[in-house]
Amino acid sequence: MALREIIILPDRQLRLISKPVEEITAEIRQLADDMFETMYDAPGIGLAAIQVAKPLRLITMDLAKKNEEGETSPQPRVFINPEILSSSEDVAVYEEGCLSIPEYYEEVERPAKVRVRFMDIDGKVHEEDAEGLYATCIQHEIDHLNGVLFVDYLSKLKRDRVLKKFTKAAKRGGE
């Protein structure tokens, strides 16, 4: 396993639409292992492959440390080619953060429940209902695969402010 560099806003790669994983190869398994190591080191609870500059529809997630009020989610999980099949009309608000937008947190409103289909690392297809933090996290990470960031759900003023802040920081870092 190896730590990979997490790309940070305003990197344009974060806006790419990730391509489906065609086959689960040794390279895909290695990428998932590296993503877990990177995610834990950051530390975070979810990571999309695009965040380590790999535009593939692959997500790692581990909500074990963050579970609330008996929410259950099997611990370390890999989601390959995940898709949301349906969303509830009722919404939930969670404070979200992102490893690609470090140290910035805002409340985001999303569907409270979703039904998701994905393949695991062994190629088995699953369909699950997600709610609570699991629903929020899976939606956040699937958004990454579609080039969408959680700041896109904020008001224009807040979004512009955070984009400006990270653009300035990137320019200072590049000088």
C-alpha atoms as a printed R data frame, in Angstrom:
    type eleno elety resid chain resno       x      y       z
1   ATOM     1    CA   MET     A     1   0.000  0.000   0.000
2   ATOM     2    CA   ALA     A     2   1.079  3.567  -0.600
3   ATOM     3    CA   LEU     A     3  -0.104  7.026   0.263
4   ATOM     4    CA   ARG     A     4  -1.288  8.988  -2.734
5   ATOM     5    CA   GLU     A     5  -1.482 12.742  -3.045
6   ATOM     6    CA   ILE     A     6  -4.993 14.138  -2.642
7   ATOM     7    CA   ILE     A     7  -5.710 16.811  -5.216
8   ATOM     8    CA   ILE     A     8  -7.017 20.063  -3.785
9   ATOM     9    CA   LEU     A     9  -9.446 22.681  -5.049
10  ATOM    10    CA   PRO     A    10  -9.090 24.512  -7.509
11  ATOM    11    CA   ASP     A    11  -7.493 21.554  -9.385
12  ATOM    12    CA   ARG     A    12  -9.599 21.126 -12.535
13  ATOM    13    CA   GLN     A    13  -9.377 17.342 -12.352
14  ATOM    14    CA   LEU     A    14 -11.983 17.517  -9.569
15  ATOM    15    CA   ARG     A    15 -14.514 18.548 -12.226
16  ATOM    16    CA   LEU     A    16 -13.867 15.523 -14.467
17  ATOM    17    CA   ILE     A    17 -16.560 12.892 -14.924
18  ATOM    18    CA   SER     A    18 -15.019  9.563 -13.930
19  ATOM    19    CA   LYS     A    19 -15.092  6.581 -16.264
20  ATOM    20    CA   PRO     A    20 -16.636  3.220 -15.289
21  ATOM    21    CA   VAL     A    21 -14.316  0.475 -14.061
22  ATOM    22    CA   GLU     A    22 -14.422 -2.112 -16.853
23  ATOM    23    CA   GLU     A    23 -12.672 -4.934 -15.007
24  ATOM    24    CA   ILE     A    24 -11.456 -5.519 -11.460
25  ATOM    25    CA   THR     A    25  -7.734 -5.990 -11.987
26  ATOM    26    CA   ALA     A    26  -4.727 -6.119  -9.677
27  ATOM    27    CA   GLU     A    27  -4.249 -2.403 -10.430
28  ATOM    28    CA   ILE     A    28  -7.817 -1.613  -9.307
29  ATOM    29    CA   ARG     A    29  -7.314 -3.620  -6.107
30  ATOM    30    CA   GLN     A    30  -4.029 -1.770  -5.473
31  ATOM    31    CA   LEU     A    31  -5.725  1.575  -6.104
32  ATOM    32    CA   ALA     A    32  -8.451  0.706  -3.562
33  ATOM    33    CA   ASP     A    33  -5.818 -0.335  -0.973
34  ATOM    34    CA   ASP     A    34  -3.866  2.890  -1.574
35  ATOM    35    CA   MET     A    35  -7.071  4.917  -1.296
36  ATOM    36    CA   PHE     A    36  -7.871  3.373   2.100
37  ATOM    37    CA   GLU     A    37  -4.370  4.172   3.361
38  ATOM    38    CA   THR     A    38  -4.628  7.722   2.002
39  ATOM    39    CA   MET     A    39  -8.141  8.230   3.411
40  ATOM    40    CA   TYR     A    40  -7.160  7.014   6.901
41  ATOM    41    CA   ASP     A    41  -4.002  9.134   6.886
42  ATOM    42    CA   ALA     A    42  -5.882 12.312   5.896
43  ATOM    43    CA   PRO     A    43  -8.054 11.448   8.022
44  ATOM    44    CA   GLY     A    44 -11.395 11.047   6.276
45  ATOM    45    CA   ILE     A    45 -14.387  8.716   6.003
46  ATOM    46    CA   GLY     A    46 -14.736  8.590   2.215
47  ATOM    47    CA   LEU     A    47 -12.539  9.051  -0.846
48  ATOM    48    CA   ALA     A    48 -13.282  8.983  -4.563
49  ATOM    49    CA   ALA     A    49 -10.568  7.850  -6.989
50  ATOM    50    CA   ILE     A    50 -10.663 11.220  -8.771
51  ATOM    51    CA   GLN     A    51  -9.408 12.790  -5.542
52  ATOM    52    CA   VAL     A    52  -6.131 10.917  -6.062
53  ATOM    53    CA   ALA     A    53  -6.107 11.914  -9.761
54  ATOM    54    CA   LYS     A    54  -7.600  8.647 -11.067
55  ATOM    55    CA   PRO     A    55 -10.809  9.382 -13.023
56  ATOM    56    CA   LEU     A    56 -12.426  6.003 -12.305
57  ATOM    57    CA   ARG     A    57 -15.809  5.265 -10.704
58  ATOM    58    CA   LEU     A    58 -14.315  3.872  -7.498
59  ATOM    59    CA   ILE     A    59 -14.992  4.944  -3.901
60  ATOM    60    CA   THR     A    60 -13.599  3.824  -0.555
61  ATOM    61    CA   MET     A    61 -15.538  4.485   2.640
62  ATOM    62    CA   ASP     A    62 -15.299  3.670   6.325
63  ATOM    63    CA   LEU     A    63 -17.911  5.169   8.631
64  ATOM    64    CA   ALA     A    64 -16.940  3.063  11.665
65  ATOM    65    CA   LYS     A    65 -15.609  5.974  13.700
66  ATOM    66    CA   LYS     A    66 -18.463  8.293  12.754
67  ATOM    67    CA   ASN     A    67 -21.551  6.146  13.320
68  ATOM    68    CA   GLU     A    68 -24.284  7.869  15.286
69  ATOM    69    CA   GLU     A    69 -27.229  6.507  17.219
70  ATOM    70    CA   GLY     A    70 -26.829  2.909  16.138
71  ATOM    71    CA   GLU     A    71 -26.478  3.627  12.405
72  ATOM    72    CA   THR     A    72 -24.942  0.581  10.836
73  ATOM    73    CA   SER     A    73 -22.566  0.336   7.954
74  ATOM    74    CA   PRO     A    74 -20.116 -2.479   7.439
75  ATOM    75    CA   GLN     A    75 -16.703 -0.969   8.095
76  ATOM    76    CA   PRO     A    76 -14.181 -0.526   5.233
77  ATOM    77    CA   ARG     A    77 -16.093 -0.694   1.946
78  ATOM    78    CA   VAL     A    78 -15.289 -0.360  -1.728
79  ATOM    79    CA   PHE     A    79 -17.926  0.876  -4.176
80  ATOM    80    CA   ILE     A    80 -17.236  0.267  -7.870
81  ATOM    81    CA   ASN     A    81 -19.443  1.953 -10.487
82  ATOM    82    CA   PRO     A    82 -21.933  3.114  -7.821
83  ATOM    83    CA   GLU     A    83 -25.210  4.671  -8.867
84  ATOM    84    CA   ILE     A    84 -28.149  6.113  -7.002
85  ATOM    85    CA   LEU     A    85 -31.333  4.323  -8.066
86  ATOM    86    CA   SER     A    86 -33.784  6.414  -6.047
87  ATOM    87    CA   SER     A    87 -33.856  9.217  -3.488
88  ATOM    88    CA   SER     A    88 -36.360 10.105  -0.790
89  ATOM    89    CA   GLU     A    89 -38.245 13.352  -0.906
90  ATOM    90    CA   ASP     A    90 -37.462 14.043   2.738
91  ATOM    91    CA   VAL     A    91 -34.113 15.685   3.317
92  ATOM    92    CA   ALA     A    92 -31.414 15.673   5.968
93  ATOM    93    CA   VAL     A    93 -28.801 18.289   6.755
94  ATOM    94    CA   TYR     A    94 -25.255 17.284   7.696
95  ATOM    95    CA   GLU     A    95 -22.129 19.324   8.122
96  ATOM    96    CA   GLU     A    96 -19.907 18.167   5.279
97  ATOM    97    CA   GLY     A    97 -16.223 18.525   4.663
98  ATOM    98    CA   CYS     A    98 -13.990 17.217   1.905
99  ATOM    99    CA   LEU     A    99 -10.395 16.030   1.767
100 ATOM   100    CA   SER     A   100 -10.022 18.046  -1.464
101 ATOM   101    CA   ILE     A   101 -11.270 21.196   0.302
102 ATOM   102    CA   PRO     A   102  -9.323 20.901   3.570
103 ATOM   103    CA   GLU     A   103 -10.517 22.530   6.775
104 ATOM   104    CA   TYR     A   104 -13.723 23.886   5.226
105 ATOM   105    CA   TYR     A   105 -17.087 22.664   6.518
106 ATOM   106    CA   GLU     A   106 -20.654 23.696   5.721
107 ATOM   107    CA   GLU     A   107 -24.122 22.296   6.251
108 ATOM   108    CA   VAL     A   108 -25.518 20.645   3.117
109 ATOM   109    CA   GLU     A   109 -29.076 19.468   2.509
110 ATOM   110    CA   ARG     A   110 -29.455 16.179   0.638
111 ATOM   111    CA   PRO     A   111 -32.080 13.429   0.318
112 ATOM   112    CA   ALA     A   112 -32.344 11.656   3.689
113 ATOM   113    CA   LYS     A   113 -32.465  8.180   2.093
114 ATOM   114    CA   VAL     A   114 -31.156  6.739  -1.153
115 ATOM   115    CA   ARG     A   115 -31.089  3.341  -2.810
116 ATOM   116    CA   VAL     A   116 -27.688  2.597  -4.283
117 ATOM   117    CA   ARG     A   117 -26.355 -0.104  -6.625
118 ATOM   118    CA   PHE     A   118 -22.641 -0.890  -6.798
119 ATOM   119    CA   MET     A   119 -20.106 -3.639  -7.281
120 ATOM   120    CA   ASP     A   120 -17.756 -4.663  -4.476
121 ATOM   121    CA   ILE     A   121 -14.039 -5.411  -4.895
122 ATOM   122    CA   ASP     A   122 -14.890 -9.052  -5.705
123 ATOM   123    CA   GLY     A   123 -17.226 -8.047  -8.524
124 ATOM   124    CA   LYS     A   124 -20.445 -8.874  -6.683
125 ATOM   125    CA   VAL     A   125 -23.340 -6.475  -7.379
126 ATOM   126    CA   HIS     A   126 -25.217 -5.062  -4.383
127 ATOM   127    CA   GLU     A   127 -28.309 -2.923  -3.932
128 ATOM   128    CA   GLU     A   128 -28.742 -1.208  -0.578
129 ATOM   129    CA   ASP     A   129 -30.829  1.410   1.131
130 ATOM   130    CA   ALA     A   130 -28.743  4.093   2.799
131 ATOM   131    CA   GLU     A   131 -29.793  6.648   5.372
132 ATOM   132    CA   GLY     A   132 -28.154  8.951   7.884
133 ATOM   133    CA   LEU     A   133 -24.443  9.545   7.527
134 ATOM   134    CA   TYR     A   134 -24.144  6.614   5.087
135 ATOM   135    CA   ALA     A   135 -26.641  8.266   2.701
136 ATOM   136    CA   THR     A   136 -24.877 11.628   2.965
137 ATOM   137    CA   CYS     A   137 -21.416 10.152   2.424
138 ATOM   138    CA   ILE     A   138 -22.364  7.945  -0.542
139 ATOM   139    CA   GLN     A   139 -24.086 10.902  -2.243
140 ATOM   140    CA   HIS     A   140 -21.054 13.141  -1.569
141 ATOM   141    CA   GLU     A   141 -18.648 10.584  -3.045
142 ATOM   142    CA   ILE     A   142 -20.842  9.755  -6.079
143 ATOM   143    CA   ASP     A   143 -20.995 13.505  -6.718
144 ATOM   144    CA   HIS     A   144 -17.182 13.470  -6.955
145 ATOM   145    CA   LEU     A   145 -17.430 10.824  -9.680
146 ATOM   146    CA   ASN     A   146 -19.673 13.238 -11.604
147 ATOM   147    CA   GLY     A   147 -17.434 16.281 -11.153
148 ATOM   148    CA   VAL     A   148 -19.650 17.820  -8.454
149 ATOM   149    CA   LEU     A   149 -18.323 19.177  -5.149
150 ATOM   150    CA   PHE     A   150 -20.259 19.747  -1.931
151 ATOM   151    CA   VAL     A   151 -19.644 23.498  -2.252
152 ATOM   152    CA   ASP     A   152 -21.848 23.410  -5.375
153 ATOM   153    CA   TYR     A   153 -24.828 23.021  -2.998
154 ATOM   154    CA   LEU     A   154 -24.021 26.262  -1.163
155 ATOM   155    CA   SER     A   155 -25.243 29.756  -1.938
156 ATOM   156    CA   LYS     A   156 -23.382 31.521  -4.735
157 ATOM   157    CA   LEU     A   157 -21.818 33.894  -2.200
158 ATOM   158    CA   LYS     A   158 -20.430 31.100   0.005
159 ATOM   159    CA   ARG     A   159 -19.296 29.057  -3.026
160 ATOM   160    CA   ASP     A   160 -17.512 32.032  -4.607
161 ATOM   161    CA   ARG     A   161 -15.837 32.850  -1.289
162 ATOM   162    CA   VAL     A   162 -14.419 29.332  -0.818
163 ATOM   163    CA   LEU     A   163 -13.331 29.056  -4.483
164 ATOM   164    CA   LYS     A   164 -11.537 32.400  -4.213
165 ATOM   165    CA   LYS     A   165  -9.833 31.343  -0.961
166 ATOM   166    CA   PHE     A   166  -8.516 28.079  -2.436
167 ATOM   167    CA   THR     A   167  -7.489 29.716  -5.733
168 ATOM   168    CA   LYS     A   168  -5.427 32.278  -3.797
169 ATOM   169    CA   ALA     A   169  -3.858 29.554  -1.659
170 ATOM   170    CA   ALA     A   170  -2.938 27.553  -4.793
171 ATOM   171    CA   LYS     A   171  -1.292 30.611  -6.363
172 ATOM   172    CA   ARG     A   172   0.708 31.263  -3.171
173 ATOM   173    CA   GLY     A   173   1.781 27.618  -3.089
174 ATOM   174    CA   GLY     A   174   2.911 27.724  -6.724
175 ATOM   175    CA   GLU     A   175   5.093 30.797  -6.322
